[in-house]
Amino acid sequence: MPDRETLHVAEFHGDGISAELSQSVHQVAAALPLRVQFHPVDLTLASRNADPKACYDAAVAAITTHRVAMKYPTVTDKESPNKVLRERCNFSVIHRPVASLPGVKTRHDGKVNLHIIRIAVGGTYEDAGRRIGDDVAVSIRVIERRPSREAALYAFRLARRLSAGVTSSSKHTIQRATDGLFEEIVRDVAREFGDVPHHCELFDSLLYKLLLKPENYRVIVTPNEYGDFLSDMACGMVGSLGLGASANYSFDAAGNVALALFDPAGGTAPDIAGKGICNPSAALLAFSMLLTHAGFRGLDTMLDEAVRGAIANGESTRDLGGSLDTSQFTAAVCRRLSPAGRA
């Protein structure tokens, strides 16, 4: 294939089930009518312990060169690799789509089709705090204008493409200065998108209403920790954290995405690592998000539907009630990507 049809992807290898997830993504990529060139970077704990600077420098160089990256789960030891990459690459926005999948048993009857947009920095996560004397601890809550505006812009642009509205959510009636600033920034951005409906929802009320009727919500933008809580709850509503794909974005001065990193939401799963039974769905859905971002919109839909179609047909891994191992599930997805499988 000519080079214009080659997609170059930085690939950050991690720990536990990382190698198995990477193998699944590679097999699926090879089944697509597209040449995908992966550029690996070793971010395993052993490599980071040996020379952390070299590891992170290589990762930053790779994603800066290729603009997109796949990352697999990494152990947090002396530091969080996710936090280091967030700081080094200026990732300010996390996008987590969560949708109901036919064939996955849940304890919730509502249909979920959410895009959760979370500020990736600040909030209560920015400051670990400190003890004052024996009985007092204090930490600072941080809300910044730039990442808040970038998150709001991303949410409204996404909602416009989806012909949907935007819900901003926080505790602005209590955290009047910090969450109040966030909501003020969202309202300012909303004025630039007169065709996109916007309403503000207190976070506790949002959780209640979302559980009652998730169909009423499509795009939600929140500060850091609220989006973290909401993402995990939404994955619980659709039946598994193993179905959660995620994207991290940094932006240029014009508000356009500069760098993008895609990863499964789950962890390293050391208890099943190397056994060939992990569920690669979230990694494959993250790769589908990467294809969307890279402009391969037909292929992203093809892959997304192949993953969901396999699961709906009962061809799923054990964590979802099926009987397939990792390679068997990957093969089922690949069959659906072939011309015969799509017929």
C-alpha positions as CSV (number, residue, x, y, z in Angstrom):
1,M,0.0,0.0,0.0
2,P,1.2,3.5,-0.6
3,D,2.3,5.5,2.5
4,R,-0.7,7.7,2.4
5,E,-2.8,4.7,3.4
6,T,-0.5,3.8,6.3
7,L,-1.5,4.8,9.8
8,H,1.5,5.3,12.2
9,V,0.7,4.6,15.9
10,A,2.9,4.9,18.9
11,E,2.3,1.9,21.2
12,F,3.1,2.0,24.9
13,H,3.5,-1.4,26.4
14,G,2.8,-2.0,30.0
15,D,2.4,-4.8,32.6
16,G,0.2,-7.7,33.4
17,I,-2.2,-8.4,30.5
18,S,-0.7,-5.7,28.4
19,A,1.1,-8.1,26.0
20,E,-2.1,-10.0,25.4
21,L,-4.1,-6.9,24.7
22,S,-1.5,-5.6,22.3
23,Q,-1.5,-9.0,20.4
24,S,-5.3,-8.8,20.0
25,V,-5.1,-5.2,18.7
26,H,-2.4,-6.2,16.2
27,Q,-4.4,-9.1,14.9
28,V,-7.5,-6.9,14.4
29,A,-5.4,-4.2,12.8
30,A,-4.0,-6.7,10.3
31,A,-7.6,-7.7,9.4
32,L,-8.5,-4.2,8.4
33,P,-8.1,-2.8,4.8
34,L,-5.5,-0.5,6.1
35,R,-1.8,-0.7,6.8
36,V,-1.1,0.1,10.5
37,Q,2.5,0.6,11.6
38,F,3.0,0.3,15.3
39,H,6.0,2.0,17.0
40,P,6.6,0.3,20.3
41,V,7.8,1.9,23.6
42,D,8.5,-0.1,26.7
43,L,6.8,1.3,29.7
44,T,6.8,-1.9,31.8
45,L,7.7,-1.5,35.5
46,A,11.0,-3.2,35.0
47,S,12.0,-0.8,32.3
48,R,10.8,2.2,34.2
49,N,12.7,1.2,37.3
50,A,15.9,0.7,35.2
51,D,15.7,4.1,33.5
52,P,12.5,6.1,34.0
53,K,13.7,9.2,32.1
54,A,14.6,7.2,29.0
55,C,11.2,5.4,29.0
56,Y,9.2,8.6,29.3
57,D,11.4,10.5,26.9
58,A,10.9,7.7,24.3
59,A,7.1,7.8,24.9
60,V,6.9,11.5,24.5
61,A,9.0,11.4,21.4
62,A,6.9,8.7,19.8
63,I,3.5,10.3,20.4
64,T,4.9,13.8,19.4
65,T,6.1,12.2,16.1
66,H,3.0,10.2,15.3
67,R,0.3,12.3,17.1
68,V,-1.6,9.2,18.2
69,A,-0.8,6.4,20.6
70,M,-2.3,3.2,22.0
71,K,-1.4,2.6,25.7
72,Y,-1.9,-0.6,27.6
73,P,-2.2,-1.0,31.4
74,T,0.8,-0.1,33.6
75,V,1.6,-0.8,37.2
76,T,1.7,2.3,39.5
77,D,4.7,2.0,41.7
78,K,6.9,5.0,42.5
79,E,4.7,7.1,40.2
80,S,1.7,6.8,38.0
81,P,2.7,6.5,34.3
82,N,-0.7,8.0,33.4
83,K,0.0,11.0,35.5
84,V,3.5,11.4,34.1
85,L,2.3,11.2,30.5
86,R,-0.6,13.6,31.3
87,E,1.9,16.2,32.6
88,R,4.5,15.6,29.9
89,C,2.0,15.7,27.0
90,N,-0.3,18.3,28.5
91,F,-3.3,16.0,28.3
92,S,-6.2,18.1,29.7
93,V,-9.3,16.2,28.6
94,I,-10.4,12.5,29.0
95,H,-13.2,11.2,26.8
96,R,-15.0,8.0,27.9
97,P,-17.8,6.6,25.8
98,V,-20.0,4.1,27.6
99,A,-22.9,2.3,25.8
100,S,-25.1,-0.7,26.5
101,L,-24.2,-3.9,24.6
102,P,-26.6,-6.6,23.6
103,G,-25.5,-9.9,25.0
104,V,-24.0,-8.5,28.2
105,K,-26.0,-9.3,31.4
106,T,-26.7,-6.2,33.5
107,R,-28.8,-5.3,36.6
108,H,-30.1,-2.2,34.9
109,D,-32.9,-2.1,32.3
110,G,-32.2,1.4,30.8
111,K,-30.3,1.9,27.6
112,V,-27.0,3.7,28.1
113,N,-25.3,5.7,25.3
114,L,-23.1,8.2,27.0
115,H,-20.0,10.3,26.2
116,I,-18.4,11.4,29.4
117,I,-16.0,14.3,29.0
118,R,-13.8,14.8,32.0
119,I,-11.2,17.5,32.8
120,A,-8.1,15.4,33.2
121,V,-6.3,17.7,35.7
122,G,-7.2,19.6,38.8
123,G,-10.2,19.1,41.0
124,T,-9.4,17.4,44.3
125,Y,-6.9,15.1,42.6
126,E,-4.4,17.9,42.0
127,D,-3.2,18.2,45.6
128,A,-2.5,15.1,47.8
129,G,-2.8,17.5,50.8
130,R,-0.9,17.5,54.1
131,R,-1.5,16.9,57.8
132,I,-1.7,19.8,60.2
133,G,-1.0,18.6,63.7
134,D,-2.6,15.4,64.9
135,D,-6.3,15.8,63.9
136,V,-6.4,18.0,60.8
137,A,-5.7,17.4,57.1
138,V,-6.1,19.8,54.3
139,S,-5.9,19.8,50.5
140,I,-6.5,22.4,47.8
141,R,-9.2,22.0,45.1
142,V,-8.0,23.4,41.8
143,I,-10.1,24.4,38.7
144,E,-8.3,26.1,35.8
145,R,-9.7,28.1,33.0
146,R,-7.7,26.6,30.1
147,P,-8.5,22.8,30.7
148,S,-12.1,23.7,31.6
149,R,-12.5,25.5,28.3
150,E,-10.8,22.8,26.3
151,A,-13.1,20.2,27.9
152,A,-16.2,22.3,27.2
153,L,-15.2,23.0,23.6
154,Y,-14.6,19.2,23.0
155,A,-17.9,18.4,24.5
156,F,-19.9,20.9,22.4
157,R,-18.1,20.0,19.2
158,L,-18.9,16.3,19.9
159,A,-22.5,17.0,20.7
160,R,-22.9,19.0,17.5
161,R,-21.6,16.0,15.5
162,L,-24.0,13.7,17.4
163,S,-27.0,16.2,17.1
164,A,-27.2,16.0,20.9
165,G,-27.1,18.3,23.9
166,V,-24.5,18.9,26.6
167,T,-25.1,18.4,30.3
168,S,-22.5,20.1,32.5
169,S,-22.4,18.7,36.1
170,S,-20.7,19.7,39.3
171,K,-21.6,20.9,42.9
172,H,-21.5,24.6,42.0
173,T,-24.0,25.5,44.7
174,I,-21.6,24.2,47.4
175,Q,-18.2,24.6,45.7
176,R,-19.2,28.1,44.6
177,A,-15.7,29.4,43.7
178,T,-14.2,26.3,42.0
179,D,-17.2,24.5,40.5
180,G,-18.8,27.9,39.9
181,L,-15.8,28.9,37.7
182,F,-16.2,25.6,35.8
183,E,-19.9,26.2,35.1
184,E,-19.2,29.8,34.2
185,I,-16.6,28.7,31.6
186,V,-19.0,26.1,30.2
187,R,-21.8,28.7,29.8
188,D,-19.3,31.0,28.0
189,V,-18.5,28.2,25.5
190,A,-22.2,27.3,25.2
191,R,-22.8,30.8,23.8
192,E,-20.6,29.9,20.8
193,F,-22.8,26.8,20.0
194,G,-26.3,28.2,19.8
195,D,-27.5,25.1,18.0
196,V,-26.4,22.8,20.8
197,P,-28.8,22.6,23.8
198,H,-27.0,22.9,27.2
199,H,-28.2,22.5,30.8
200,C,-26.5,22.3,34.1
201,E,-27.2,19.5,36.6
202,L,-26.0,19.2,40.2
203,F,-23.8,16.1,40.3
204,D,-25.8,14.2,43.0
205,S,-29.0,14.9,41.1
206,L,-27.3,13.7,37.8
207,L,-26.4,10.3,39.3
208,Y,-30.0,9.8,40.5
209,K,-31.6,10.8,37.2
210,L,-29.0,8.9,35.2
211,L,-29.9,5.7,37.0
212,L,-33.6,6.3,36.6
213,K,-33.5,7.3,32.9
214,P,-30.1,7.1,31.2
215,E,-31.7,7.7,27.8
216,N,-32.1,11.4,28.7
217,Y,-28.3,11.9,28.7
218,R,-25.8,11.8,25.8
219,V,-22.8,14.1,26.4
220,I,-21.8,15.1,29.9
221,V,-18.9,17.3,30.8
222,T,-17.5,17.5,34.4
223,P,-14.5,18.4,36.5
224,N,-11.9,15.7,37.1
225,E,-13.1,13.5,40.0
226,Y,-16.7,13.8,39.1
227,G,-16.0,12.3,35.7
228,D,-13.9,9.6,37.3
229,F,-16.8,8.5,39.5
230,L,-19.3,8.8,36.7
231,S,-17.3,6.8,34.2
232,D,-17.0,3.8,36.6
233,M,-20.7,3.9,37.5
234,A,-21.7,4.0,33.9
235,C,-19.5,1.0,33.1
236,G,-21.3,-0.8,36.0
237,M,-24.6,0.1,34.4
238,V,-23.6,-1.6,31.1
239,G,-22.2,-4.6,32.9
240,S,-18.4,-4.4,33.0
241,L,-15.5,-2.1,33.4
242,G,-13.8,-4.4,30.8
243,L,-15.9,-2.6,28.2
244,G,-14.6,0.9,28.9
245,A,-12.4,2.5,26.3
246,S,-10.8,5.9,26.9
247,A,-9.1,8.8,25.1
248,N,-6.7,11.5,26.4
249,Y,-6.3,14.7,24.5
250,S,-4.0,17.7,24.4
251,F,-4.8,20.8,22.4
252,D,-3.2,23.5,20.4
253,A,-3.8,27.3,20.9
254,A,-6.8,27.2,18.5
255,G,-8.5,24.4,20.6
256,N,-7.8,21.6,18.1
257,V,-6.5,18.2,19.3
258,A,-2.7,18.1,19.1
259,L,-1.9,14.7,20.7
260,A,-4.3,11.8,21.4
261,L,-3.7,8.7,23.5
262,F,-6.2,5.8,23.6
263,D,-6.4,3.0,26.2
264,P,-8.6,0.5,27.9
265,A,-10.0,1.7,31.2
266,G,-9.1,-1.5,33.1
267,G,-6.0,-2.4,35.0
268,T,-3.1,-4.8,34.7
269,A,-5.1,-7.8,36.1
270,P,-2.0,-9.7,37.4
271,D,-4.2,-12.6,38.6
272,I,-5.0,-13.6,35.0
273,A,-1.9,-12.3,33.2
274,G,-0.4,-14.7,30.8
275,K,-3.3,-17.1,30.9
276,G,-4.8,-16.0,27.6
277,I,-8.3,-15.4,29.1
278,C,-8.4,-11.6,29.4
279,N,-11.1,-9.6,27.7
280,P,-9.6,-7.4,24.9
281,S,-12.9,-5.6,24.1
282,A,-11.9,-2.3,25.8
283,A,-8.6,-2.3,24.0
284,L,-10.3,-3.0,20.7
285,L,-12.9,-0.3,21.3
286,A,-10.1,2.1,22.2
287,F,-8.4,1.3,18.9
288,S,-11.7,2.0,17.2
289,M,-11.7,5.4,18.9
290,L,-8.2,6.0,17.5
291,L,-9.4,5.2,14.0
292,T,-12.2,7.7,14.4
293,H,-9.7,10.4,15.5
294,A,-7.4,9.5,12.7
295,G,-10.2,10.0,10.1
296,F,-10.9,6.4,9.2
297,R,-14.6,6.7,10.1
298,G,-15.8,3.8,8.0
299,L,-13.2,1.4,9.6
300,D,-13.9,2.6,13.1
301,T,-17.6,1.7,12.7
302,M,-16.7,-1.6,11.2
303,L,-14.5,-2.5,14.2
304,D,-16.9,-1.2,16.7
305,E,-19.7,-3.2,15.2
306,A,-17.5,-6.3,14.9
307,V,-16.7,-6.2,18.7
308,R,-20.4,-5.6,19.7
309,G,-21.7,-8.1,17.2
310,A,-19.5,-10.9,18.5
311,I,-20.6,-10.2,22.1
312,A,-24.3,-10.0,21.1
313,N,-23.9,-13.4,19.4
314,G,-22.6,-15.0,22.6
315,E,-19.1,-15.1,21.3
316,S,-17.6,-13.5,24.4
317,T,-15.0,-14.0,27.1
318,R,-15.7,-15.6,30.5
319,D,-16.0,-12.3,32.4
320,L,-19.0,-11.6,30.2
321,G,-20.6,-15.0,30.6
322,G,-19.1,-16.6,27.5
323,S,-16.6,-19.4,27.0
324,L,-14.0,-17.9,24.6
325,D,-10.4,-17.1,25.5
326,T,-8.6,-14.0,24.3
327,S,-7.4,-15.4,21.0
328,Q,-10.8,-17.0,20.2
329,F,-12.7,-13.8,20.9
330,T,-10.1,-11.9,18.7
331,A,-10.7,-14.4,15.9
332,A,-14.4,-13.9,16.2
333,V,-14.0,-10.2,15.8
334,C,-11.6,-10.7,12.8
335,R,-14.1,-12.9,11.1
336,R,-16.6,-10.1,11.2
337,L,-14.1,-7.7,9.6
338,S,-13.6,-10.0,6.6
339,P,-15.8,-9.3,3.5
340,A,-17.6,-12.6,4.1
341,G,-18.2,-11.8,7.7
342,R,-19.7,-8.4,6.8
343,A,-22.0,-9.9,4.0
